[in-house]
Amino acid sequence: AGPGVAQGGAAAAGPGPGGPAPPPPLGIPPLGLNNGGVGLQLEVHISVKDRAHKGAATVKFLQHAELEYPALTPVLAVEKAFLSNRGLRGVYKGGIGSYSLALLTLFSLQRRAAVKDAEGGGDGGGDGGPDATAEERDALVLGESLIHFLEFYGHVVDLTQASIKTHALRASVATAHGGGKKKNNAREAAEAAANAEWGVMPPPERGGPGGPGDPGGPPGLAIGAGGGMLQVCDPQQPGHNAGGGCFGVMGVQQSFREQLALLANAPAESSLLLALLNSPGRICVV
């Protein structure tokens, strides 16, 4: 995580006037989500489009992100399943798309790592004690990562009044160890990433095709007027909003607060994943 973290990732993330209320105190068991077995039906949707579709590049990007932040996939899978059961998936009906949700998850993990690093705690939470198994340690990291995601997007930042920009990923091992020009390019990319601005940004100004202030086009919907749309900067396409189409962002944020309440009220020693995802007769669509 680069030096832009404190300014963009943490300090700028506070709620504005009329923003979300502070998170309630939570009594989450210390081992996060791995309390008991999870017997859930899963349905996986795979979309294949034409050659112009950037799906292959997106998959490669997210695989790289997962190598850097191993909690990405499990946290993302939980959120996909919960949001799907609430009818909040699918951009075609105003919900949140997979890619923008993945970028929100990635940013949350980057922010969590930055906060822990600033506190001198390394990349994440505790190790669960000297007697903790690898499974328990993994469950603890997953639990802390999910709670951080839900608290941040449910109570800290107002997604109707902000734009989320992830930090650039580190240069891949294969690229970094290339020869000649490739190696120099990798070094330059790594230096640029370390100094790149990232974090919670003001929403982009509305304007015509020429950019902010251009009167030659429609002004767009005012975010504060209830016509807001999720704003997530696409790291693969500068200037592109990966959250475009998610005009139900307020409902998505409400679902994050709902999840926190479910976790806080779950019975002791119960499976917290089941508390979130166990809807009778429903299939978890990821």
ChimeraX attribute file (.defattr): number of C-alpha atoms within 10 A of each C-alpha:
attribute: neighborCount
match mode: 1-to-1
recipient: residues
	/A:1	19
	/A:2	16
	/A:3	15
	/A:4	18
	/A:5	25
	/A:6	17
	/A:7	14
	/A:8	20
	/A:9	27
	/A:10	17
	/A:11	11
	/A:12	17
	/A:13	20
	/A:14	16
	/A:15	17
	/A:16	13
	/A:17	6
	/A:18	7
	/A:19	15
	/A:20	19
	/A:21	11
	/A:22	13
	/A:23	15
	/A:24	12
	/A:25	9
	/A:26	12
	/A:27	11
	/A:28	18
	/A:29	19
	/A:30	15
	/A:31	20
	/A:32	23
	/A:33	26
	/A:34	22
	/A:35	18
	/A:36	12
	/A:37	11
	/A:38	14
	/A:39	9
	/A:40	14
	/A:41	12
	/A:42	12
	/A:43	11
	/A:44	8
	/A:45	7
	/A:46	6
	/A:47	5
	/A:48	8
	/A:49	8
	/A:50	7
	/A:51	8
	/A:52	6
	/A:53	10
	/A:54	11
	/A:55	15
	/A:56	10
	/A:57	11
	/A:58	14
	/A:59	12
	/A:60	11
	/A:61	14
	/A:62	18
	/A:63	15
	/A:64	16
	/A:65	21
	/A:66	15
	/A:67	11
	/A:68	16
	/A:69	18
	/A:70	16
	/A:71	22
	/A:72	24
	/A:73	18
	/A:74	15
	/A:75	20
	/A:76	20
	/A:77	15
	/A:78	18
	/A:79	26
	/A:80	22
	/A:81	21
	/A:82	23
	/A:83	22
	/A:84	19
	/A:85	17
	/A:86	13
	/A:87	14
	/A:88	22
	/A:89	25
	/A:90	15
	/A:91	16
	/A:92	10
	/A:93	13
	/A:94	20
	/A:95	24
	/A:96	28
	/A:97	19
	/A:98	19
	/A:99	17
	/A:100	21
	/A:101	18
	/A:102	20
	/A:103	24
	/A:104	21
	/A:105	26
	/A:106	27
	/A:107	23
	/A:108	25
	/A:109	26
	/A:110	23
	/A:111	24
	/A:112	22
	/A:113	21
	/A:114	24
	/A:115	19
	/A:116	15
	/A:117	14
	/A:118	13
	/A:119	9
	/A:120	9
	/A:121	13
	/A:122	13
	/A:123	17
	/A:124	18
	/A:125	17
	/A:126	13
	/A:127	16
	/A:128	17
	/A:129	9
	/A:130	6
	/A:131	8
	/A:132	13
	/A:133	12
	/A:134	11
	/A:135	10
	/A:136	20
	/A:137	19
	/A:138	19
	/A:139	20
	/A:140	24
	/A:141	22
	/A:142	24
	/A:143	25
	/A:144	22
	/A:145	23
	/A:146	25
	/A:147	20
	/A:148	17
	/A:149	23
	/A:150	23
	/A:151	19
	/A:152	22
	/A:153	22
	/A:154	25
	/A:155	21
	/A:156	19
	/A:157	23
	/A:158	22
	/A:159	25
	/A:160	23
	/A:161	21
	/A:162	23
	/A:163	21
	/A:164	29
	/A:165	22
	/A:166	25
	/A:167	24
	/A:168	21
	/A:169	19
	/A:170	17
	/A:171	19
	/A:172	14
	/A:173	9
	/A:174	9
	/A:175	14
	/A:176	17
	/A:177	14
	/A:178	13
	/A:179	11
	/A:180	8
	/A:181	9
	/A:182	13
	/A:183	16
	/A:184	15
	/A:185	16
	/A:186	21
	/A:187	16
	/A:188	13
	/A:189	16
	/A:190	18
	/A:191	14
	/A:192	13
	/A:193	20
	/A:194	18
	/A:195	15
	/A:196	17
	/A:197	20
	/A:198	23
	/A:199	26
	/A:200	26
	/A:201	19
	/A:202	12
	/A:203	18
	/A:204	14
	/A:205	12
	/A:206	18
	/A:207	16
	/A:208	15
	/A:209	13
	/A:210	10
	/A:211	14
	/A:212	12
	/A:213	13
	/A:214	13
	/A:215	13
	/A:216	11
	/A:217	13
	/A:218	11
	/A:219	15
	/A:220	12
	/A:221	12
	/A:222	14
	/A:223	18
	/A:224	10
	/A:225	8
	/A:226	13
	/A:227	13
	/A:228	21
	/A:229	26
	/A:230	28
	/A:231	28
	/A:232	27
	/A:233	23
	/A:234	18
	/A:235	18
	/A:236	13
	/A:237	9
	/A:238	8
	/A:239	12
	/A:240	13
	/A:241	19
	/A:242	23
	/A:243	26
	/A:244	17
	/A:245	20
	/A:246	25
	/A:247	22
	/A:248	21
	/A:249	24
	/A:250	18
	/A:251	18
	/A:252	24
	/A:253	20
	/A:254	14
	/A:255	20
	/A:256	22
	/A:257	20
	/A:258	15
	/A:259	20
	/A:260	22
	/A:261	16
	/A:262	14
	/A:263	22
	/A:264	18
	/A:265	14
	/A:266	19
	/A:267	12
	/A:268	12
	/A:269	10
	/A:270	15
	/A:271	19
	/A:272	26
	/A:273	21
	/A:274	18
	/A:275	17
	/A:276	19
	/A:277	21
	/A:278	19
	/A:279	13
	/A:280	6
	/A:281	7
	/A:282	13
	/A:283	16
	/A:284	21
	/A:285	18
	/A:286	19
